[in-house]
Amino acid sequence: MDTAYNAPQIRVYFEVKGRVAIIDRNKRHKASCSPMDEAEARRFRILSTVERSNGHLKDFLLPSKLTVRGYKKVNFLLLNGVAVLASMKILQYFILPVLENAG
């Protein structure tokens, strides 16, 4: 979650529900926030990656309005977006660094 959710009321709500809130600590309130433990930090990194991927998929690779009928067509559009995103990340992290180092 975003640092805007870093409020004591939200933390208490999650604790009452028996959940662990993975909320980024607001750096402006150093006295009120404790540092994340290692497991919580690892989960936060994974969540941040997933949120960035979903945002990129929604903002750049999928149409703003779906004008097709049927779940098969929607599924096709969604999976094409996921395939394009995966290929972009493979290109970005595996192929381009090798080409940049070679030349």
N, C-alpha and C positions, 0 to 999 in steps of 0.2 A: 504494500500500500504506500501511498504517497505520504510525505511528511505532513501534509495538511491534516491527516488523520491522527497525528500524534497528540491526542488529548486524553486526559485521564479517564473521562467518561467512556470513551470508546474502548480503552484497555479493560476497564472494569466490566463492561458489557460482554466482551469476549471471554473474560475469566469466569463470569457467571454461567455462560453457555458451555464452559468446559473446552474452549478452543484456545489455540495459541495464535495471537495476532502478530503477524510478521510485518511490522510497521517500521519504516526507516526513521531513525532518530533525527529530530530537528536539532541542528547544530547551534541554533540560537539559544536553546534552553539547556545548556550543559548541566546545570545543577539538577534538573528534574529527570534527565534521561540516563539510564544505565547503558553500558556498552552491550552490544549483541554478543551472545556466546557463539562458539564456532558453528554449532549445528544450525542455529538461527540465521547466521550470516550466510551459510551455504544455501539454505532454503530461500533467503532473500535474493541471492544472485540468480538462482534458478527461476524464481518468479519474475524478476526483472527481465530476464532473457525471454521468457514466454510472453510477457506483456509487450515487449518491443516487437517481437515477431508478429503477434496478433495485430498490433497497431500498424505495422508495415503492410501486412496483408490487407487490412481493412482500408488503409489510406491510399495505397498505391496499386494494388493488384486485383482488387475486386470492384465491380461497379457499385456506385452509390445506391442504385435501385435495381433490383432484380425484376426483369419483366418477362420471366419465363414461367411456365406452369410445370408443376411436377417436381418431386423431390429428386428424381434422377438428373434432371437438368441443373438444378441448384447444386447437387452433389458434384456434378461434372465441373461446374464453374469454380467451386470451392477447391476441389482437388487440383485443378489446373493452376490456381493461384498458389497453392501449397507447393506444387512441383516447381513452379517458377521461382518461388522464394528459396526453396532448397537449392536449386541450381545456382542462383545468385550468390548464396552463402558459400557454396563449394568453390565457385569461381573466386570469390573475395578472399577466402581464407586458405585455400590450397593451391590454386593454379596461379593467380596473379603474384603472390609472393615469390614463387619459384621463377617466374618470368622476370620479375624485377631484379632478383639476385643474379640471374644468368646474364643480364645485359648491362 
